[in-house]
Amino acid sequence: MTLESNKYSIVMLGASGAVGTEALNTLLELKNIEKLTLLGRKPIPNINVDFVSQHQISISDPDAYQEYVNGHTVAICTLGVGESSKVSKEELIKVDKTAVLDFAAACKKAGVKHFELLASVSLNADSSSFYLRVKGELVEELKKMNFERLSIFQPSMILTATNRYGISQAIILKVWPLLKPLLFGSLRKFRGVPVHTLGQAMAKNVFKETKGYEILQWDEFYSVSSLKL
């Protein structure tokens, strides 16, 4: 696997979330980043790094943040609602689809070559699941934008160190890792992935030398996160 060693300019949307935080922490440790711009609804505290700038934005107003996207070659998007089952369909579409497409369009206009998206396993524009259908429709629209490289990360259960969403997640975080031996062959993609591993993979995948459309699932998360940069 070939890695590029030149300097990168990266813009992130959603860096304050669980996966975004892990991706950000990995990027902050790397040496070959020229500029890292963080866009979000509120600033992330305690980041004192020369190559990092932060801008508080409205995700529904891409024209207002276009200037902050200009001058980057890579975009990482981890934006999404925390618990999709606890928001309306309208809110899910607004955040997980419309806001992401607006960001992607701003990136395309700015000349971004590589776009990375945190999505979901089993996404499908024809799915009977509303959530998976929205994610599938989003990816289909992103493919039409013809980025030089489009990386779609498709985790199943994201395993966090702490329970953020109540009793249901507490149960899942306990049970899902126990299912790992049963999820083999074509079912490997449904294995749970630690949030740290997934975030590392999103950060390090930026530095792979490749082009085109790629889907990354459980096996790829581990292979990419283990890369030495």
Stockholm file with secondary structure:
# STOCKHOLM 1.0

chainA/1-229         MTLESNKYSIVMLGASGAVGTEALNTLLELKNIEKLTLLGRKPIPNINVDFVSQHQISISDPDAYQEYVNGHTVAICTLGVGESSKVSKEELIKVDKTAVLDFAAACKKAGVKHFELLASVSLNADSSSFYLRVKGELVEELKKMNFERLSIFQPSMILTATNRYGISQAIILKVWPLLKPLLFGSLRKFRGVPVHTLGQAMAKNVFKETKGYEILQWDEFYSVSSLKL
#=GR chainA/1-229 SS CCBCCSCEEEEEECTTSHHHHHHHHHHHTCSCEEEEEEEESSCCSSCCCTTEEEEECCTTCHHHHHHHHTTCSEEEECCCCSCGGGSCHHHHIIIIIIHHHHHHHHHHHHTCCEEEEECCTTCCTTCSSHHHHHHHHHHHHHHHTCCSEEEEECCSSEECSSCCSCHHHHHHHHHGGGGGGGCCGGGGGGSCEEHHHHHHHHHHGGGBCCCEEEEECHHHHHHHHTCCC
#=GC SS_cons         CCBCCSCEEEEEECTTSHHHHHHHHHHHTCSCEEEEEEEESSCCSSCCCTTEEEEECCTTCHHHHHHHHTTCSEEEECCCCSCGGGSCHHHHIIIIIIHHHHHHHHHHHHTCCEEEEECCTTCCTTCSSHHHHHHHHHHHHHHHTCCSEEEEECCSSEECSSCCSCHHHHHHHHHGGGGGGGCCGGGGGGSCEEHHHHHHHHHHGGGBCCCEEEEECHHHHHHHHTCCC
//
